[in-house]
Structure formats: structure tokens, C-alpha cells
Amino acid sequence: MRNKSWALIGDSISRNHVESLLCMLSTVEEPVEVYHDKEYRSKRWHFPLHNLTISNIWSPFLVQAAIFEDSNGVSTASVQLHLDKLDETWTNLMPSLDYAIISTGKWFLKSAIYHENGKPVGCHNCQEKPRIEELGFDYAYNASLRNVMDFLAAEDNSKGTVFFRTSTPDHFQNGEWHSGGTCKQTEPVSDEEIEIKDVHKILKDIEIGQFKRAVREKTGQDGGNLKLLDFTGMLLTRPDGHPGAYRQFRPFDKDKNAKVQNDCLHWCLPGPFDYLNDVILETIVNG
């Protein structure tokens, strides 16, 4: 039986995604971890009985980036982002993959210097001097995704099925992750109660727009092996689905009134994110 190879490519939400997939598949066979990089951000597992390999590939921007962070993941300098150069960490793998699930999004909100044709062309929220033109994260996301989608839509760049997943929403209230934001909702909300943040709408509109453009210009049909996974609306209704204050194990053991950082971006397992894998597996099995 030929080895089947999957990869989930992107940022920490892709890691969250692959953790859900591994949990589901582990009910059938326990995987063996066969690789990890130095920072444990990219990993690979093998299911020997089914000759299946699943990889999690760390590439938060999908394009080449120099990232400067401290041990807590806080930026110490502006990201140097090359909008017209795809990250070879994932592009070199594409010809060997049977299935790829690719996503990005939130990292484009970071302070960054943008480069095109080897030269700085602008920035987002940067403080460099002399002053560089503020172009905004939407400029960078549009330019980067144009190159990503063109690559994915080209038949010669992959042999298998490629899913592009739209970015997932967070549910921070009364602040953000670094400023005391929380997510205390205990139940899902109805469609009528949904209120999409401006930043999520901008990201999604760019993703849908670039996907449709690439399909129209590069495939001339229904997208071929390139497919779109749009779960933004469904996940918007699940503000109860995040770890919240339980980002760390038993955070209130020492002080029941302790103020702890909430995680309203990633998803609990089991939880709403498992539904994504149900849909993906159903799509693969039944076309």
C-alpha cells in the first residue's frame, strides 16, 4: 500500500487543526511522531498500519519572513516580510502531498516592513526612521495571497487535493489577548447574534477574492484540485469554544481570584474545530 501524505500548513491555528485530526484518527491507530524541528513547531507523525503520514508545517505568513520574538512570543522588532517570495518550507513539499490544508491570516496584523522585488516598499504599524509609508496589513495580505493562490492553482505545483481554509475568528471581549480580553460565553450564539469584527471581515474578503480570482484566471473551471474551506460563519457562532482562562493547566489552583491571560483565539478539543475535520474527511471520502 502506497504511503499517503497529508500536511497542514500555516500558524498555530493549523497546529490546533492537526491536533484535532490526530485525536480523531488515534481512535483507529496510535500515530508515531517521526520528526520535529528545533522549536517543535513543525512535526510529522506516521500511522504504520495505514501507511499514512501527517505533517504540521510552520509557515505563519506562507511567504518568506524574518520574525523577531522573545521567549513569550512577543514581537521585539518589525517582521521583515517578502510579499513576492513564497516560503519554500511548504512549497518544496507540495509535489509529494496527497492532501494539503493551507491557511494564514492573523500574523499579518503584526508590525512589519514589506519588501517586493528585494526592496522595502512600505510597512504596517512600524516605527522605523526614516519613516516608511504605511500601507496597512490588507495591502500585504492581498499581495501575499495573490502569489500563494497563483502557486496553488498551477497544476504543476501539486499532485494532490489542496484545501485553502479561511482564517478563523477570535472572540476576545473587553480587550485583546495582551490587554485583558476574555471570552466567558458558555453557550453558542445564534446567527442573529453574530457580529463579525472589521478585521475578520477584511481578512475573509481578501481570502475569498483572491481564491475566486485565481480559479478564474488559472483554472478556467471549478478550481480543479484547489478547494475552499470557509468555516468563518460557523465558528463565529461558537464563542464558547475557546480555552478562555484555561490556557494553562488549572490556573486558579493557587488563587481562585487570579487574573490570567485568556485564549480566545485557539479552540478546545474536543470542540467546534473537530467539525472542520468531519467536513474535510467527508469531502475526501465522498468527493
C-alpha positions, -999 to +999 in steps of 0.1 A: +000+000+000+014+033-011+021+059+016-005+087+018+009+120+028-011+149+044+002+183+056-015+211+075+004+243+067+002+277+085+003+291+120-007+280+155-043+275+143-031+249+119-014+233+148-047+233+166-063+218+135-038+190+132-042+182+170-079+177+164-072+155+134-047+134+153-072+129+182-098+117+157-075+093+139-060+080+171-092+062+178-083+039+149-045+038+153-020+055+175+004+076+155+042+077+159+060+110+160+089+107+135+101+143+132+101+177+148+122+208+141+143+225+168+114+247+181+089+218+179+068+240+156+069+217+126+062+180+133+054+148+114+036+117+125+032+082+109+004+057+111+022+025+103-008+002+099-024+026+074+009+038+059-003+074+064+019+104+072+005+137+086+027+168+089+022+201+106+043+227+088+050+260+105+047+289+080+026+316+096+028+340+066+032+315+038+057+340+023+093+345+034+096+363+067+122+372+093+104+371+126+118+386+159+102+374+191+111+368+227+105+335+246+069+345+252+061+351+216+060+388+219+075+407+189+108+425+196+111+442+162+091+446+130+087+414+109+106+416+076+081+403+051+088+394+015+054+396-002+066+382-035+086+352-023+068+322-011+082+302+019+100+272+005+094+253+038+060+244+024+062+250-014+090+224-018+067+198-001+037+203-024+046+178-052+048+150-026+015+156-008-018+138-014-037+164+006-027+198+019-047+221+041-033+256+040-042+288+060-029+320+073-043+354+085-037+367+120+000+371+117-004+398+091-017+421+118+018+423+133+041+453+128+060+446+096+082+460+069+071+449+035+095+440+007+089+435-030+115+429-057+141+429-030+133+464-018+113+478+011+080+493-002+061+501+029+050+488+063+022+483+088+023+499+122+061+504+120+082+529+139+113+528+117+132+560+107+133+575+082+096+569+081+084+542+057+050+546+040+021+530+060+004+506+036-017+486+060-019+449+066-046+445+039-021+455+013+003+428+024-024+402+027-037+409-008-002+408-023+009+377-005-023+357-011-022+366-048+011+348-050+000+320-028-032+314-048-014+316-081+010+289-069-017+267-056-039+270-088-010+260-111-014+223-119+024+216-120+029+226-084+009+199-066-003+164-074-030+161-048-060+179-034-053+214-019-077+230+006-074+267+015-091+273+048-103+308+055-089+324+087-108+317+119-124+343+142-114+351+178-139+361+204-119+385+227-142+409+246-132+439+267-096+438+253-073+416+233-050+388+242-024+411+256-048+436+273-071+416+295-095+404+268-118+375+279-143+350+264-167+339+291-195+328+269-208+293+279-232+286+250-232+290+213-249+321+198-275+323+170-269+337+136-287+368+146-263+375+174-232+372+152-211+403+149-180+399+128-151+422+137-139+445+110-105+428+109-120+394+104-142+407+075-112+423+058-092+390+061-121+369+048-129+392+019-093+391+007-092+353+010-124+348-009-115+374-035-080+360-042-093+324-043-120+333-069-096+353-089-070+325-091-096+299-100-110+322-128-076+331-142-056+299-137-080+270-139-109+284-160-133+260-144-144+249-109-110+251-093-099+216-101-079+202-071-079+236-054-108+239-029-120+265-004-129+257+032-149+286+046-159+279+082-158+315+094-195+319+098-199+286+117-171+294+141-184+329+147-214+313+165-191+294+189-176+320+214-179+292+239-154+270+221-122+286+233-099+276+262-105+310+278-089+313+312-077+277+309-049+284+285-027+269+313-034+238+333-055+245+365-048+283+365-068+290+397-053+264+420-032+288+439-056+318+438-092+314+428-093+351+420-061+352+400-061+373+368-049+351+340-044+356+303-073+342+283-070+323+250-100+333+228-083+325+196-075+288+197-101+261+201-109+235+228-106+198+218-130+182+216-149+212+203-161+231+173-128+227+154-134+190+152-163+198+129-139+211+103-122+177+101-155+159+099-163+180+068-129+176+053-129+138+057-164+135+043-153+156+013-123+134+007-142+101+011-173+111-010-158+138-032 
